[in-house]
Amino acid sequence: MFRAMLTILMLVPLGAFAQSAPADPTSLRARDEHQNLTILADPYLKAERYNGVFGKHSPYGAGIVAIDVYFRNDNNGPIRLNPETIQLVISQPGEERQRLGPLSTEDVADRTVLKANANPRTRRPFPFPSSTPGMSHNKAWTEMTKALNSVALGTNVLPPHATTHGFLFFDLNHDFEAIRNTHLYIPDLAFVKDNKALFFFEIDLADAPWK
């Protein structure tokens, strides 16, 4: 019993118990599933949801959306994930489709603590620059980066018969309504044993509850 509990704890990212996650993540409507892998997405779209996870410095105030992504691997073997290839695909009516890559935790701290790119009155076209050079990193920046690392998606291997989750961050420049016309695109997954690729996953975030 103790070994089983310890295994479960090891599969949960640090800080996950502080998250205002749904009681049953499998009930999330924003999902895609095939080849015995289910991926579910829970975007945080209200400022209140960020308080319990991120504390004083909230990515929401910098126009950044945090998406808690769950991976339920029902296969008998592990699956390799390449987080760097994940994209947020925005298809606003009458506008050209835009693709955003996930921000690093350092980029999130830059925008949130240092306010370099967090002016809500300045409308910027997608995609946004990743960072601003020459900025000094103070104690608040260091503390926030540490906190973000504890809840961000921090693995590239999905264990068999287990659920793994963590946050991805994207700069929406305060346009959180854009989520209604957005897909989370996850293209690069493969079984570790034989390197056989899985079909891509595309999650329609219009199905996510506005919360």
C-alpha positions in Angstrom: 0.0 0.0 0.0 2.8 2.4 0.9 4.7 1.7 -2.3 1.5 2.3 -4.3 0.9 5.6 -2.6 4.5 6.7 -3.2 4.3 5.8 -6.9 1.2 8.0 -7.3 2.9 10.9 -5.5 5.9 10.6 -7.8 3.7 11.0 -10.9 2.1 14.2 -9.7 4.1 17.4 -10.3 5.2 19.4 -7.3 2.6 22.0 -6.3 -0.2 20.0 -8.0 -2.1 19.6 -4.7 -2.3 23.4 -4.4 -4.0 23.7 -7.8 -7.7 24.5 -8.2 -8.0 21.5 -10.5 -11.4 19.9 -11.2 -12.4 17.1 -8.8 -12.5 14.7 -11.8 -10.2 15.7 -14.6 -11.6 13.0 -16.8 -14.9 15.0 -16.9 -13.3 17.8 -18.9 -15.0 18.4 -22.2 -11.9 19.8 -24.0 -10.3 16.6 -25.0 -9.0 14.3 -27.7 -8.4 10.6 -27.5 -7.1 7.8 -29.6 -4.6 4.9 -29.5 -5.3 4.5 -25.8 -4.1 8.0 -24.9 -6.5 10.7 -23.7 -5.4 14.3 -23.5 -7.6 16.8 -21.7 -7.1 20.6 -21.3 -8.3 22.9 -18.6 -7.6 26.6 -19.5 -7.7 29.1 -16.6 -9.8 31.9 -17.9 -10.7 33.8 -14.7 -8.3 35.7 -12.4 -9.7 34.0 -9.3 -8.5 30.6 -10.4 -4.9 31.8 -10.5 -4.8 32.9 -6.9 -4.5 29.5 -5.3 -1.8 28.3 -7.7 0.4 31.4 -8.4 -0.2 33.6 -5.4 0.9 37.3 -5.5 2.2 37.3 -9.1 -0.4 36.0 -11.5 0.3 35.3 -15.2 -3.3 36.3 -15.8 -2.5 39.9 -15.0 0.2 39.8 -17.7 -2.2 38.5 -20.4 -0.9 35.0 -20.2 -3.3 32.0 -20.1 -2.3 28.9 -18.1 -3.6 25.6 -19.4 -3.5 22.6 -17.2 -3.0 19.6 -19.6 -3.7 16.0 -18.5 -2.3 13.0 -20.3 -3.9 9.6 -19.4 -1.9 6.8 -20.9 -3.8 3.6 -20.9 -1.1 1.7 -22.9 1.2 -1.0 -21.5 4.3 1.1 -22.4 5.5 4.7 -21.9 5.0 7.4 -24.5 7.5 10.1 -25.4 6.2 13.7 -25.6 8.0 16.6 -27.2 6.6 19.7 -25.3 8.5 22.1 -27.5 6.4 21.3 -30.5 3.0 22.0 -28.8 1.2 24.9 -30.3 -1.9 27.0 -29.5 -3.6 27.6 -32.8 -5.8 30.7 -32.9 -8.4 31.0 -35.7 -10.2 34.3 -35.2 -13.0 35.0 -37.7 -11.7 37.1 -40.5 -8.1 37.0 -39.4 -5.1 34.9 -40.5 -4.5 31.8 -38.4 -1.8 32.2 -35.8 0.3 29.6 -34.0 1.8 30.3 -30.6 4.5 28.2 -28.9 4.5 27.7 -25.2 6.3 30.2 -23.0 9.1 29.0 -20.8 8.7 29.7 -17.1 11.4 32.3 -17.4 9.4 34.1 -20.1 6.3 34.0 -17.9 8.2 35.5 -15.0 9.6 38.2 -17.3 6.2 39.3 -18.4 4.5 38.9 -15.0 7.1 40.3 -12.5 9.2 42.6 -14.7 6.2 43.9 -16.7 8.3 44.1 -19.8 5.5 42.9 -22.1 2.5 43.2 -19.9 0.8 46.5 -20.8 -2.9 45.7 -21.2 -3.5 48.9 -23.2 -1.0 48.0 -25.9 -2.5 45.7 -28.5 0.1 43.5 -30.2 -0.4 41.2 -33.1 0.2 37.5 -32.7 2.8 36.0 -32.3 4.6 37.9 -29.6 8.4 38.1 -29.0 9.6 35.6 -26.5 11.6 37.9 -24.2 13.2 41.3 -23.8 17.0 41.2 -23.5 18.9 43.1 -20.8 16.4 42.7 -18.0 17.6 42.2 -14.4 16.2 39.3 -12.5 15.3 40.2 -8.9 14.2 38.1 -5.9 10.6 38.2 -6.9 11.5 36.9 -10.4 13.5 34.1 -8.9 10.7 33.1 -6.5 8.1 33.1 -9.2 10.2 31.1 -11.6 10.7 28.5 -8.9 6.9 28.4 -8.3 6.1 28.1 -12.0 8.6 25.2 -12.4 6.8 23.4 -9.6 3.5 23.3 -11.5 4.5 23.5 -15.2 4.5 20.4 -17.4 7.9 19.1 -16.6 8.2 15.7 -18.2 8.6 14.3 -21.7 7.7 10.7 -20.8 4.1 9.6 -20.1 4.2 6.4 -17.9 1.9 3.5 -18.7 -1.5 3.3 -17.0 -1.0 6.6 -15.3 -2.2 10.2 -15.5 0.3 13.0 -15.7 -0.4 16.7 -15.8 1.1 20.2 -15.7 0.6 23.7 -16.9 1.5 25.2 -20.3 1.6 29.0 -20.7 0.7 31.1 -23.8 0.8 34.9 -24.2 -2.7 35.9 -25.4 -2.0 39.6 -24.8 -5.1 39.8 -22.5 -7.4 38.5 -25.3 -8.7 35.6 -23.3 -11.9 35.5 -25.5 -9.6 34.2 -28.2 -9.8 30.8 -26.5 -13.2 30.3 -28.0 -11.5 30.1 -31.4 -8.5 28.1 -30.4 -7.1 24.6 -30.6 -4.3 23.0 -28.6 -2.2 21.1 -31.1 0.1 18.3 -29.9 1.9 16.7 -32.8 5.0 14.9 -31.6 4.3 11.7 -29.6 5.7 8.3 -30.0 5.9 5.0 -28.1 9.2 4.7 -26.4 9.7 1.0 -27.0 9.6 1.1 -30.9 9.5 4.8 -31.6 6.2 4.3 -33.4 4.6 7.7 -33.8 1.0 8.5 -32.6 -1.4 10.5 -34.7 -1.5 14.2 -33.7 -3.9 15.5 -31.0 -6.0 18.6 -31.5 -8.1 19.8 -28.6 -10.9 22.3 -29.3 -10.8 24.8 -26.4 -14.2 26.2 -27.3 -15.5 23.2 -25.3 -13.7 24.4 -22.1 -15.9 26.0 -19.4 -15.4 29.7 -19.0 -14.0 29.7 -15.5 
